[in-house]
């Protein structure tokens, strides 16, 4: 167990649906991240939060809407997605944002495998 | 140019072999370096951080070459359980990003 949980683990949705992904970290970390991992592609950073404030939006379409109510919880609200949005969505946390090695490693949740029909 | 580049492999090696991967990065101001391991359909997990002086953890040795802007991972005495994709991760100083390579796939065969 990495201390980062994600729900649901699998999600199938239609293009007109609205759904939310949830991430919770039990590690006392201050930074949280959403990544997208498509087949045969590197992880793509989507959003970064530090002390529940968004610090990075990596040109993500507005059909993805993040929410960070506190340092332990992170949501990704989904609406009117496209089939090409089907991917593994990974949440991660780290003690803080970029800094020296040894104290800012990222820990990942198991991911939500999303299929958009 | 990609921030981080890795040879996708696959590297097919027999048990007991020594195998090495390299990863190059484009931003000379990069400050933090990591190797992650990702098993099929699982999340990435930290394997080891990479320190300037190089570091070793059991059968795994990581090296950093700032002059040539690459990091390496050496695995000695490969085990079947080492079969996975190895991801190189680089963080520029004071940036809110972790840049991931696309990974190098390792298959260790009996």
Contacts between the chains, C-beta under 8 A, distances in Angstrom:
chain1	res1	chain2	res2	distance
A	2	B	43	7.4
A	2	B	45	7.0
A	31	B	96	7.9
A	33	B	98	7.6
A	40	B	102	7.6
A	41	B	102	6.7
A	42	B	4	7.6
A	42	B	87	7.9
A	42	B	100	4.9
A	42	B	101	6.1
A	42	B	102	4.1
A	42	B	103	7.2
A	43	B	44	7.4
A	43	B	87	7.6
A	43	B	100	4.2
A	45	B	97	5.8
A	45	B	98	7.0
A	48	B	96	4.8
A	48	B	97	7.2
A	50	B	96	7.1
A	55	B	96	4.8
A	56	B	96	4.8
A	56	B	97	6.6
A	58	B	97	8.0
A	90	B	43	5.9
A	90	B	44	7.6
A	97	B	96	5.0
A	98	B	31	7.2
A	98	B	32	6.5
A	98	B	91	4.5
A	98	B	92	6.9
A	98	B	93	6.7
A	98	B	94	6.0
A	98	B	95	5.3
A	98	B	96	6.2
A	98	B	97	7.1
A	98	B	98	7.6
A	99	B	31	7.8
A	99	B	32	7.1
A	100	B	31	7.0
A	100	B	32	6.7
A	101	B	31	7.9
A	101	B	32	4.9
A	101	B	33	6.9
A	101	B	34	7.5
A	101	B	49	4.3
A	101	B	50	7.0
A	101	B	51	6.0
A	102	B	49	5.8
A	102	B	51	7.8
A	104	B	32	6.4
A	104	B	91	7.4
A	105	B	34	6.3
A	105	B	46	4.9
A	105	B	49	6.4
A	106	B	46	7.3
A	106	B	89	7.8
A	106	B	98	5.9
A	107	B	46	7.1
A	108	B	43	4.0
A	108	B	44	5.3
A	108	B	45	7.0
A	109	B	43	6.3
A	110	B	42	7.2
A	110	B	43	5.2
A	111	B	43	5.4
A	113	B	41	8.0
